């Protein structure tokens, strides 16, 4: 792979990389798409099309058994009656899946009104929910404490109306109860309403463009067991994809091992940057081959970083890369 943009192109990056320092290529590491066999699976995420019926936990367990792995975890609970996007982290990707849980979600569904309402009155009420923060108390059948809280609606639109049925799309903050929204709309209209159907179409960077069914996953793994390794690469994504929309720092080859062994990222270890961030934001660290190194909480903004010559860039949140994948340069210097 030539440039950094080419190396990361598979992730669908929205912004290109800005190289801010020089680096010597140590010849270590491997691009995520070039991982082979079991390693690719153990660092993978399945963007599963969850069917209606089972719980999210049950679905994650089925994936674990199907792929014959020791651990899986899902990226945000879906009610048993809801279908759609459910990212599931496999083995080493399980700790990374938590960075999807708190991300924005998108749904399409049907709200059924219990009485007749004219278009003008309906549009007037829906204007209250187009965008912005609203108060919500979780319903009785929920896994969290029933405490009044606020959640943000990023966008809400009615795609089609047929009598009392409203086909809608909503993009909202994590933890938003769409079922409660349907109830509140009916309450304000004075006729009552309930959520008739719901499907999640996006969770963070995962949407229906990369979704796979249980049957597709089963078929791919069956081929994998028969020696066709490329089959799983059509149904499983590398866990680096989780951080597609996060701001990124590409670290120098010489700094990768020190971070893996617990050192904090300092300015001399920064090779390139992508996206924008401020102090307190989560930033994903990558190698030049687009391997996930770690996540940090930035101590400085991007502008401050660009003006630094030395100093600490952020506090490490989680290290993902193996310790001895890249050379330990401090040992080499002592030798």
CORJOQUI-V932188 format. One record per backbone hydrogen bond with DSSP energy under -0.5 kcal/mol. NH is the residue of the N-H (numbers start at 1). CO is the residue of the C=O. E is the energy in kcal/mol with one decimal. If there is no record, write none. Layout:
nh:NH co:CO e:E
nh:NH co:CO e:E
//
This chain:
nh:7 co:3 e:-2.1
nh:8 co:4 e:-2.1
nh:9 co:5 e:-0.5
nh:9 co:6 e:-0.7
nh:11 co:8 e:-1.9
nh:12 co:9 e:-2.0
nh:13 co:8 e:-0.6
nh:18 co:273 e:-2.9
nh:19 co:17 e:-0.6
nh:20 co:271 e:-2.3
nh:21 co:271 e:-1.3
nh:25 co:23 e:-0.5
nh:26 co:24 e:-0.5
nh:29 co:325 e:-0.6
nh:32 co:289 e:-0.5
nh:34 co:31 e:-2.2
nh:35 co:32 e:-1.2
nh:39 co:36 e:-1.3
nh:40 co:36 e:-0.9
nh:40 co:37 e:-0.6
nh:41 co:37 e:-1.4
nh:42 co:38 e:-2.6
nh:43 co:39 e:-1.0
nh:44 co:41 e:-1.8
nh:45 co:237 e:-3.0
nh:46 co:88 e:-2.5
nh:47 co:45 e:-0.6
nh:48 co:46 e:-1.6
nh:48 co:86 e:-1.4
nh:49 co:212 e:-2.8
nh:50 co:48 e:-1.2
nh:50 co:84 e:-2.8
nh:53 co:80 e:-3.9
nh:56 co:78 e:-0.6
nh:59 co:55 e:-2.0
nh:60 co:56 e:-2.3
nh:61 co:57 e:-2.0
nh:62 co:58 e:-2.3
nh:63 co:59 e:-2.1
nh:64 co:60 e:-2.0
nh:65 co:61 e:-2.2
nh:66 co:62 e:-2.5
nh:67 co:63 e:-2.5
nh:68 co:65 e:-0.5
nh:69 co:64 e:-2.1
nh:73 co:89 e:-1.7
nh:75 co:87 e:-2.7
nh:76 co:74 e:-0.7
nh:82 co:79 e:-2.0
nh:83 co:198 e:-1.5
nh:84 co:50 e:-1.9
nh:85 co:200 e:-2.3
nh:86 co:48 e:-1.9
nh:88 co:46 e:-2.4
nh:89 co:73 e:-3.1
nh:90 co:44 e:-2.3
nh:91 co:71 e:-3.0
nh:92 co:42 e:-1.8
nh:93 co:42 e:-0.7
nh:93 co:90 e:-3.0
nh:94 co:91 e:-1.6
nh:97 co:93 e:-1.1
nh:97 co:94 e:-0.7
nh:98 co:95 e:-0.7
nh:99 co:96 e:-1.9
nh:100 co:97 e:-1.9
nh:101 co:97 e:-1.1
nh:102 co:98 e:-0.9
nh:103 co:100 e:-2.0
nh:105 co:172 e:-2.6
nh:106 co:202 e:-2.4
nh:107 co:170 e:-2.8
nh:108 co:199 e:-2.5
nh:109 co:168 e:-1.9
nh:110 co:197 e:-2.1
nh:111 co:166 e:-2.4
nh:112 co:110 e:-0.5
nh:112 co:194 e:-2.8
nh:113 co:111 e:-0.6
nh:113 co:164 e:-3.0
nh:114 co:192 e:-2.7
nh:122 co:118 e:-2.3
nh:123 co:119 e:-2.7
nh:124 co:120 e:-1.9
nh:125 co:121 e:-1.9
nh:126 co:122 e:-2.6
nh:127 co:123 e:-1.4
nh:128 co:125 e:-1.4
nh:129 co:126 e:-1.8
nh:130 co:127 e:-0.9
nh:132 co:153 e:-2.6
nh:134 co:151 e:-2.5
nh:136 co:149 e:-3.3
nh:142 co:140 e:-1.7
nh:147 co:145 e:-2.0
nh:149 co:136 e:-2.5
nh:151 co:134 e:-2.2
nh:153 co:132 e:-2.9
nh:154 co:152 e:-0.6
nh:154 co:171 e:-2.4
nh:155 co:171 e:-1.8
nh:156 co:130 e:-0.6
nh:157 co:169 e:-2.3
nh:159 co:157 e:-0.7
nh:159 co:167 e:-2.4
nh:160 co:167 e:-1.6
nh:162 co:165 e:-2.6
nh:165 co:162 e:-2.1
nh:166 co:111 e:-2.6
nh:167 co:160 e:-2.9
nh:167 co:165 e:-0.5
nh:168 co:109 e:-2.5
nh:168 co:166 e:-0.6
nh:169 co:157 e:-2.4
nh:170 co:107 e:-2.5
nh:171 co:155 e:-2.6
nh:172 co:105 e:-2.7
nh:173 co:152 e:-2.7
nh:176 co:173 e:-1.3
nh:178 co:176 e:-0.8
nh:181 co:177 e:-1.5
nh:182 co:178 e:-2.1
nh:183 co:179 e:-1.7
nh:184 co:180 e:-2.4
nh:185 co:181 e:-2.3
nh:186 co:182 e:-2.0
nh:187 co:183 e:-1.9
nh:188 co:184 e:-2.4
nh:189 co:185 e:-2.1
nh:190 co:186 e:-1.1
nh:191 co:186 e:-1.1
nh:192 co:186 e:-2.4
nh:194 co:112 e:-1.9
nh:196 co:110 e:-2.8
nh:196 co:194 e:-0.7
nh:197 co:110 e:-1.3
nh:199 co:108 e:-2.6
nh:200 co:83 e:-2.8
nh:201 co:106 e:-2.3
nh:201 co:199 e:-0.5
nh:202 co:106 e:-1.4
nh:203 co:206 e:-2.7
nh:204 co:104 e:-2.7
nh:206 co:203 e:-1.9
nh:208 co:201 e:-0.9
nh:210 co:207 e:-1.4
nh:212 co:47 e:-2.2
nh:217 co:213 e:-2.2
nh:218 co:214 e:-2.8
nh:219 co:215 e:-2.4
nh:220 co:216 e:-2.2
nh:221 co:217 e:-2.3
nh:222 co:218 e:-2.1
nh:223 co:219 e:-1.9
nh:224 co:220 e:-2.1
nh:225 co:221 e:-2.4
nh:226 co:222 e:-1.0
nh:227 co:224 e:-1.8
nh:228 co:223 e:-2.7
nh:229 co:227 e:-1.1
nh:231 co:228 e:-1.1
nh:232 co:229 e:-1.0
nh:233 co:229 e:-0.6
nh:234 co:231 e:-1.3
nh:235 co:232 e:-1.2
nh:236 co:232 e:-2.3
nh:237 co:45 e:-2.8
nh:239 co:43 e:-2.8
nh:241 co:238 e:-2.2
nh:242 co:239 e:-1.3
nh:243 co:240 e:-1.5
nh:244 co:241 e:-1.8
nh:246 co:243 e:-1.1
nh:248 co:274 e:-2.9
nh:249 co:284 e:-2.3
nh:250 co:272 e:-2.8
nh:251 co:249 e:-0.6
nh:251 co:286 e:-2.6
nh:252 co:269 e:-2.6
nh:255 co:252 e:-1.7
nh:256 co:252 e:-0.8
nh:256 co:253 e:-0.7
nh:257 co:253 e:-0.6
nh:259 co:255 e:-1.8
nh:260 co:256 e:-2.2
nh:261 co:257 e:-1.7
nh:262 co:259 e:-1.5
nh:263 co:258 e:-2.9
nh:267 co:311 e:-2.7
nh:269 co:266 e:-1.9
nh:270 co:267 e:-1.9
nh:271 co:250 e:-3.0
nh:272 co:250 e:-1.8
nh:273 co:18 e:-1.9
nh:274 co:248 e:-2.4
nh:280 co:298 e:-2.9
nh:281 co:278 e:-2.1
nh:283 co:296 e:-2.6
nh:284 co:247 e:-2.4
nh:285 co:294 e:-3.3
nh:286 co:249 e:-2.5
nh:287 co:291 e:-2.0
nh:290 co:287 e:-1.7
nh:293 co:285 e:-3.2
nh:294 co:285 e:-1.0
nh:295 co:318 e:-2.3
nh:296 co:283 e:-2.6
nh:297 co:315 e:-2.7
nh:298 co:281 e:-2.8
nh:298 co:296 e:-0.7
nh:299 co:313 e:-2.8
nh:300 co:313 e:-0.9
nh:302 co:277 e:-2.3
nh:305 co:301 e:-2.4
nh:306 co:302 e:-2.4
nh:307 co:303 e:-0.9
nh:308 co:305 e:-1.4
nh:313 co:265 e:-2.7
nh:314 co:265 e:-0.8
nh:315 co:297 e:-2.2
nh:317 co:295 e:-3.4
nh:318 co:295 e:-1.4
nh:320 co:293 e:-2.8
nh:321 co:293 e:-1.9
nh:325 co:322 e:-0.9
nh:329 co:327 e:-1.1
nh:331 co:328 e:-0.7
nh:332 co:328 e:-1.6
nh:333 co:329 e:-2.1
nh:334 co:330 e:-1.6
nh:335 co:331 e:-2.1
//
